[in-house]
Amino acid sequence: GKISFELYDFQVELLKKFISKNHLVLLKSRQLGLTELTAAYALYIALTKPKSVIWYIARNPQSDANFIKRVHYSYSTLEYKPVNLEAYTRFNLKFDNGSIIDAINGSDIVHRSNADLVIIDEAAWIKDLDDILASIIPCANNNKIIIQTTPSYYFSPFHKFWERITPIIGHRKIYERIQLPWTVHPERDSEWYHSVKRVMTPSKFAMEYECEFIKEGTV
């Protein structure tokens, strides 16, 4: 059956950031509902901004397909559909207002012209991340980029990127960094913390839920 998607306060605040900021990097705990949130936001842009181009980039084709499936499900549950869906494939949605949502391979960016919204999911675990990051700024122009991921290892491509975009006083920020550890979720308490942590190594828990980069090989 259908499951309603009721937003927590931290998700509402993130949506406000999606709207007000152009380039966001979210370092996050697992299981915060951010893929669902970005899917809903992508659909919102597609329906309200005619001829919008939205790209979703993930670590593997299965993640790509799941994202498109989530967007399609969100669309199917709308009581009022302001725009008709023209085409739905495993990696693509097209609407009759000219908007398109594509789940693409990161290497395909260099062959594409422009995007209104680029979403990179689990960026820390994507192969060729450096090349993708170098390509998305010119492709996205002054439009939206949302990068979200759990941490990876020290000195990995994503860790170096995260350190490079550390805010510096007196310099204009291209990206805004946001950290979302497990504590932002209102249904996670000390009982949840101890029950999950006891079945994981400390370093694994730190990476998966506390937004901490760890030394490779210590998981």
Salt bridges, closest charged atoms under 4 A:
GLU13 OE2 - LYS16 NZ 3.29
GLU36 OE2 - ARG70 NH1 3.16
ASP102 OD2 - ARG112 NH1 3.25
ASP116 OD1 - LYS49 NZ 2.97
GLU122 OE2 - LYS28 NZ 3.71
GLU122 OE2 - ARG30 NH1 3.18
GLU163 OE2 - HIS159 NE2 3.86
GLU176 OE2 - LYS17 NZ 2.61
GLU176 OE1 - LYS21 NZ 3.81
GLU208 OE1 - ARG30 NE 2.19
GLU208 OE2 - LYS204 NZ 2.92
